[in-house]
Amino acid sequence: MNVQVIKQGDQPEWAVIPYKIYLELVEKAEMLQYVQDYDSAEVQHALHDVRFY
């Protein structure tokens, strides 16, 4: 992957990546968020079903 790093002084400040790679990363991040939301909902549902006697 072709990445350009832009520094502020001697510290990395920005990373410039090809647009196609950016879109792939956005898609993967969205999918990860869907999975996390599902897992959270599943836990909440399971906790709701717990009955205390």
C-alpha beads as a LAMMPS data file, in Angstrom:
LAMMPS data file: protein, C-alpha beads

53 atoms
52 bonds

1 atom types
1 bond types

-500.0 500.0 xlo xhi
-500.0 500.0 ylo yhi
-500.0 500.0 zlo zhi

Masses

1 110.0

Atoms # bond

1 1 1 0.000 0.000 0.000
2 1 1 1.256 3.440 -0.888
3 1 1 1.042 5.679 2.206
4 1 1 2.306 9.220 2.534
5 1 1 3.022 10.380 6.092
6 1 1 2.969 14.106 6.758
7 1 1 4.865 15.224 9.827
8 1 1 4.527 18.189 12.152
9 1 1 8.086 18.744 13.253
10 1 1 9.379 15.224 13.695
11 1 1 6.038 13.682 14.745
12 1 1 3.615 12.014 12.294
13 1 1 0.506 14.200 11.957
14 1 1 -1.377 12.825 8.923
15 1 1 -1.419 9.664 6.815
16 1 1 -2.547 9.954 3.192
17 1 1 -3.767 6.713 1.633
18 1 1 -5.274 5.835 -1.737
19 1 1 -9.012 6.563 -1.917
20 1 1 -9.861 2.935 -2.737
21 1 1 -8.126 1.786 0.458
22 1 1 -9.946 4.511 2.402
23 1 1 -13.311 3.217 1.152
24 1 1 -12.375 -0.350 2.108
25 1 1 -11.418 0.797 5.614
26 1 1 -14.701 2.702 6.003
27 1 1 -16.668 -0.371 4.918
28 1 1 -14.802 -2.580 7.405
29 1 1 -15.293 -0.053 10.214
30 1 1 -19.038 0.093 9.492
31 1 1 -19.255 -3.703 9.517
32 1 1 -17.400 -3.817 12.830
33 1 1 -19.863 -1.288 14.273
34 1 1 -22.794 -3.454 13.126
35 1 1 -21.248 -6.479 14.837
36 1 1 -20.642 -4.525 18.052
37 1 1 -24.207 -3.173 18.023
38 1 1 -25.584 -6.685 17.496
39 1 1 -23.453 -8.105 20.307
40 1 1 -24.571 -5.321 22.639
41 1 1 -28.228 -5.900 21.801
42 1 1 -27.792 -9.630 22.312
43 1 1 -26.290 -9.065 25.782
44 1 1 -29.085 -6.655 26.713
45 1 1 -31.657 -9.186 25.540
46 1 1 -29.980 -11.959 27.536
47 1 1 -29.872 -9.775 30.657
48 1 1 -33.542 -8.954 30.227
49 1 1 -34.366 -12.668 30.106
50 1 1 -32.533 -13.416 33.363
51 1 1 -35.059 -14.093 36.080
52 1 1 -34.225 -13.669 39.721
53 1 1 -36.022 -15.966 42.137

Bonds

1 1 1 2
2 1 2 3
3 1 3 4
4 1 4 5
5 1 5 6
6 1 6 7
7 1 7 8
8 1 8 9
9 1 9 10
10 1 10 11
11 1 11 12
12 1 12 13
13 1 13 14
14 1 14 15
15 1 15 16
16 1 16 17
17 1 17 18
18 1 18 19
19 1 19 20
20 1 20 21
21 1 21 22
22 1 22 23
23 1 23 24
24 1 24 25
25 1 25 26
26 1 26 27
27 1 27 28
28 1 28 29
29 1 29 30
30 1 30 31
31 1 31 32
32 1 32 33
33 1 33 34
34 1 34 35
35 1 35 36
36 1 36 37
37 1 37 38
38 1 38 39
39 1 39 40
40 1 40 41
41 1 41 42
42 1 42 43
43 1 43 44
44 1 44 45
45 1 45 46
46 1 46 47
47 1 47 48
48 1 48 49
49 1 49 50
50 1 50 51
51 1 51 52
52 1 52 53
